[in-house]
Amino acid sequence: MSGGAKNYFGELSFRKGETFKISVVSENDVELEIGILSITTEQVFSDIVKSGEGEFTITIPEAGEYRIYVSDKDEQSTNFVMKLSKAIEGPIV
C-alpha cells in the first residue's frame, strides 16, 4: 500500500452487537488505521496500529453491510497481512 493511501474492499454482513476481530502485521514499522466502513452510512469504525503490528475487536454498532478499511498513515509504503475473524464471501474488490 502506498504511503498516505486509503483503501476499502470486500463486503461483509453483520448483526448489531456481533464482534469482529482484525489483526495486521506490516513488513515496515508504519502506522496503519484498520477497521470497517459501513456501506450505508460511510462511517468508519477503526483503530490505529502504531508499530506495524496489532489486533483489535470491533463490536458492530448496527446491522448491515460493511467493507474492510485500511489507511496507511505514514509517508512510507508498506506490504501487510491482515487476518479477519470472518471470511469475505465473493469478490474482494
Residue pairs with C-beta under 8 A, 6 or more apart in sequence:
1 7
1 70
1 72
1 77
1 78
1 79
1 80
2 72
2 77
3 30
3 72
3 74
3 75
3 76
3 77
3 78
4 72
4 73
4 74
4 75
5 71
5 72
5 77
6 69
6 70
6 71
6 72
7 69
7 70
7 71
8 37
8 67
8 68
8 69
8 70
9 67
9 68
9 92
9 93
10 67
10 68
10 88
10 92
11 39
11 65
11 66
11 67
11 88
11 89
11 90
12 20
12 36
12 65
12 66
12 67
12 68
12 86
12 88
12 89
13 64
13 65
13 66
14 20
14 60
14 63
14 64
14 66
15 60
15 63
16 60
16 61
16 62
16 63
17 59
17 60
18 59
18 60
19 57
19 58
19 59
19 60
19 85
20 36
20 57
20 58
20 60
20 84
20 85
20 86
21 55
21 56
21 57
21 58
21 84
21 85
22 34
22 35
22 36
22 55
22 56
22 57
22 58
22 68
22 82
22 83
22 84
22 85
23 54
23 55
23 82
23 83
24 32
24 34
24 49
24 53
24 54
24 55
24 70
24 80
24 81
24 82
24 83
25 52
25 53
25 80
25 81
26 32
26 49
26 52
26 53
26 78
26 79
26 80
27 52
27 78
27 79
27 80
28 52
28 74
28 76
28 77
28 78
28 79
29 51
29 52
30 52
30 72
30 73
30 74
30 76
30 78
31 48
31 49
31 50
31 72
31 73
31 74
32 48
32 49
32 52
32 54
32 70
32 71
32 72
32 73
32 74
32 78
32 80
33 46
33 47
33 48
33 49
33 69
33 70
33 71
33 73
34 46
34 47
34 49
34 54
34 56
34 68
34 69
34 70
34 71
34 82
35 44
35 45
35 46
35 47
35 58
35 68
35 69
36 44
36 45
36 46
36 58
36 66
36 67
36 68
36 69
37 43
37 44
37 45
37 66
37 67
37 68
37 69
38 44
38 45
38 62
38 64
38 65
38 66
39 64
39 65
39 66
39 67
40 64
40 65
44 69
45 58
45 61
46 69
46 71
47 54
47 56
48 73
52 78
52 80
60 66
68 82
68 84
68 88
70 80
70 82
72 78
